[in-house]
Amino acid sequence: MDRRIVLVALARLAAAASGASVYSACAEPRVLRVAAAADMRFAMDEVIEAFREKYLTVRVEVTYGSSGNFYAQLSNHAPFDIFFSADVDYPRRLIREGAAVADTEFLYGIGRLVVWVPRASSIDVEKLGMQSLLDASVKKIAIANPRHAPYGRAAMDAMKSLGVYDQVKDRIVFGDSVMQTAQFVESGGAEIGLISHSLVLAPLFRDKGRYWEVPAPAYPRREQGGVILSWARDKSAAQALRDFVLGESGKAILRRYGFWLPGE
């Protein structure tokens, strides 16, 4: 028997005996291409790091951006294997279009919206809440572009339902994604912004601002979900990542980043 075949077989037996992943026993590296919503950036980075410890020879390549832009790209067969969206409606549309596998749809979290200001801001956002947007010092209010970013739509709905939109609409500036929106506020491009809870808990922003969580009834429930694409090159690796995110290790990471979990 070929020596390489023997070595691979022995590696698989050792993996099975130790409870290790079959992926880690594979001889050839595999590439998993992931499209993920911008609000998932830091949580997903941690997920991938933990995933790699178990699936050693699966190389994960993640691209972050707005869910609506990804939907448009995936409708045109963009080269990704799995999609994590900030709005589960986009994966469902892809399924209806035949671009994604129906039985692979999943919900991974319920996103939350916050009003965020730089730590040095004079605005008492924790006390004023949405009324912070009316402060005289606010010249620009950053939100993600509602045309293609789910958190931008949530921000618009929240401002309207809490009665401030008409007074502030001329001061709104749009980020391409919720991540870019946070960067606008951090850099001083806007005095205040409405962004995802997951980003204000991320290492990059955790110590740079203060926030008020927008009450959940003020905007439509932010169900975040995903799907495996019909043209995925490695569906088993994509499913392994999906299952990892939905498992206890993945859930623990998502909780740390402020996501509510489906069914909890």
C-alpha positions in Angstrom: 0.0 0.0 0.0 1.2 3.5 -0.8 3.0 5.0 2.2 0.9 8.3 2.0 -2.3 6.3 2.1 -1.1 4.4 5.2 -0.2 7.6 6.9 -3.5 9.3 6.2 -5.4 6.2 7.4 -3.3 6.1 10.6 -4.0 9.8 11.2 -7.7 9.2 10.8 -7.7 6.4 13.3 -5.8 8.5 15.8 -8.2 11.4 15.3 -11.2 9.0 15.9 -9.6 7.6 19.0 -8.9 11.0 20.5 -12.2 12.6 19.5 -10.4 15.1 17.2 -12.0 16.3 14.1 -11.8 14.3 10.9 -10.8 17.6 9.1 -7.7 17.8 11.2 -6.6 14.4 9.9 -6.9 15.3 6.2 -3.7 15.5 4.3 -4.7 18.4 2.0 -5.6 21.9 3.2 -9.1 23.1 2.3 -10.3 26.6 1.8 -13.6 27.8 3.2 -14.8 31.2 1.8 -17.1 33.1 4.2 -19.2 36.2 3.6 -20.1 37.8 7.0 -22.0 40.9 8.0 -19.9 43.7 9.3 -21.4 43.6 12.8 -20.0 40.0 13.1 -16.4 41.1 12.5 -14.9 40.6 15.9 -17.2 37.8 17.1 -16.5 35.9 13.9 -12.8 36.5 14.2 -13.0 34.7 17.6 -15.2 32.0 16.2 -12.7 31.3 13.4 -9.8 31.2 15.8 -11.6 28.6 17.9 -12.8 26.7 14.8 -9.3 26.4 13.5 -8.1 24.7 16.7 -10.5 21.9 15.9 -10.4 21.8 12.1 -6.7 22.3 11.6 -6.5 21.9 7.8 -9.5 24.0 6.9 -8.2 27.5 6.0 -11.0 30.0 6.5 -11.1 33.2 4.4 -13.6 35.8 5.7 -14.8 38.9 3.9 -16.9 41.4 5.9 -19.4 43.9 4.6 -23.0 45.0 4.5 -25.5 42.2 4.1 -27.4 43.9 1.3 -24.3 44.2 -0.8 -23.4 40.6 -0.2 -26.9 39.6 -1.2 -26.5 41.4 -4.5 -23.1 39.8 -5.1 -24.4 36.3 -4.2 -27.3 36.7 -6.5 -24.6 37.0 -9.2 -22.8 33.9 -7.9 -20.0 35.6 -6.0 -17.4 33.0 -4.9 -18.4 32.3 -1.3 -19.3 29.1 0.4 -21.4 30.3 3.4 -23.1 33.6 4.2 -23.7 35.1 7.7 -26.2 37.9 7.3 -27.4 40.6 9.7 -30.9 40.0 8.3 -32.1 36.4 7.8 -34.4 37.7 5.0 -31.4 37.9 2.6 -30.5 34.2 3.0 -34.1 33.3 2.5 -34.2 35.3 -0.7 -31.2 33.4 -1.9 -32.9 30.1 -1.2 -36.0 31.2 -3.2 -33.7 32.2 -6.1 -32.0 28.8 -6.0 -28.7 30.3 -5.0 -28.6 28.6 -1.6 -29.4 25.2 -0.2 -32.8 25.3 1.6 -32.1 22.9 4.4 -28.9 24.7 5.4 -30.7 27.9 6.6 -29.9 28.8 10.2 -30.4 31.5 12.8 -27.4 32.4 14.9 -28.4 35.4 16.9 -30.7 38.4 17.6 -28.8 41.6 17.0 -29.3 44.7 19.2 -29.0 48.4 18.4 -27.3 51.1 20.5 -26.8 54.8 20.5 -23.0 55.4 20.8 -20.8 58.4 21.5 -17.1 58.8 22.1 -16.0 58.4 25.7 -14.9 62.1 25.9 -18.3 63.3 24.6 -20.2 65.7 26.9 -23.5 64.0 25.9 -25.0 62.0 28.8 -26.1 59.2 26.4 -26.7 56.8 29.2 -29.3 59.2 30.7 -30.7 60.8 27.6 -31.0 57.8 25.3 -32.4 58.6 21.9 -32.9 62.2 23.0 -29.1 62.4 22.8 -29.5 63.0 19.1 -31.1 66.3 19.8 -28.2 67.7 21.8 -26.9 71.1 20.5 -23.4 69.7 20.0 -24.5 67.1 17.5 -23.8 68.2 13.9 -23.7 64.7 12.3 -25.4 61.5 13.2 -23.9 58.3 11.7 -25.9 55.3 10.7 -25.3 52.5 8.3 -26.9 53.0 4.8 -30.4 51.6 5.1 -30.5 50.8 1.4 -28.3 47.8 2.0 -27.4 47.6 5.7 -29.9 46.0 8.1 -28.6 48.0 11.1 -29.2 51.2 9.1 -32.9 50.2 8.6 -33.1 49.4 12.3 -31.7 52.8 13.1 -34.2 54.6 10.9 -37.1 52.7 12.4 -35.9 53.4 15.9 -35.5 57.1 15.3 -39.0 57.3 13.8 -40.7 55.2 16.5 -39.0 57.2 19.3 -40.0 60.5 17.8 -36.7 62.2 16.8 -36.3 61.4 13.1 -38.0 64.5 11.7 -35.8 66.7 13.9 -32.5 65.1 13.0 -33.0 63.8 9.4 -30.9 66.6 7.9 -27.9 65.7 10.1 -27.7 62.0 9.2 -24.6 60.7 7.4 -24.4 57.1 6.1 -21.6 54.5 6.5 -21.4 51.8 3.9 -21.7 49.3 6.8 -22.3 49.3 10.5 -18.5 48.9 10.9 -17.8 52.0 8.9 -20.5 53.8 10.9 -18.6 53.1 14.1 -15.4 54.3 12.5 -17.1 57.6 11.6 -17.9 58.2 15.3 -14.6 57.0 16.6 -12.7 59.3 14.2 -14.8 62.4 14.9 -16.6 62.3 11.5 -19.8 62.3 13.5 -20.6 63.2 17.1 -23.0 60.3 17.7 -24.1 57.1 15.9 -26.4 54.2 16.0 -24.5 50.9 15.7 -24.7 47.3 16.7 -24.3 46.2 20.3 -21.7 43.6 19.1 -19.3 46.4 17.9 -19.4 48.4 21.1 -18.3 45.3 23.0 -15.5 44.6 20.6 -11.9 45.1 21.7 -11.4 47.9 19.1 -14.2 50.0 20.4 -14.9 48.8 24.0 -12.9 51.5 25.7 -13.5 54.3 23.2 -17.2 55.1 23.8 -20.3 55.0 25.9 -23.7 53.8 24.8 -27.4 53.4 25.5 -29.2 50.3 24.3 -32.3 51.1 22.1 -35.3 49.2 23.5 -36.1 46.2 21.4 -39.7 47.2 20.6 -38.5 50.4 18.9 -37.4 48.5 15.8 -38.2 45.2 14.0 -36.6 42.1 15.6 -33.1 41.9 14.2 -32.9 38.2 13.4 -29.5 37.3 12.0 -29.0 34.1 10.0 -27.1 32.4 7.3 -27.1 29.8 4.6 -24.7 27.6 2.6 -24.5 28.6 -1.1 -25.5 26.2 -3.8 -22.1 26.4 -5.5 -20.1 25.9 -2.3 -16.9 24.0 -3.2 -16.7 22.3 0.2 -20.2 21.9 1.6 -19.0 19.6 4.5 -16.5 22.3 5.7 -19.2 25.0 5.4 -21.6 22.8 7.4 -18.9 22.2 10.0 -18.5 26.0 10.5 -22.3 26.4 10.7 -22.6 23.7 13.3 -19.6 25.2 15.3 -21.3 28.6 15.4 -24.6 27.0 16.6 -22.8 24.8 19.1 -21.8 25.7 22.7 -18.4 27.2 21.8 -19.9 29.4 19.2 -22.9 30.4 21.3 -20.5 31.4 24.2 -18.6 33.8 21.9 -21.8 35.3 20.5 -23.2 35.9 24.0 -20.0 37.8 24.9 -20.6 40.1 22.0 -24.1 40.9 23.2 -26.1 38.8 20.8 -29.3 37.3 22.1 -29.6 33.7 21.0 -32.6 32.1 19.2 -34.7 30.2 21.7 -33.2 31.7 24.8 
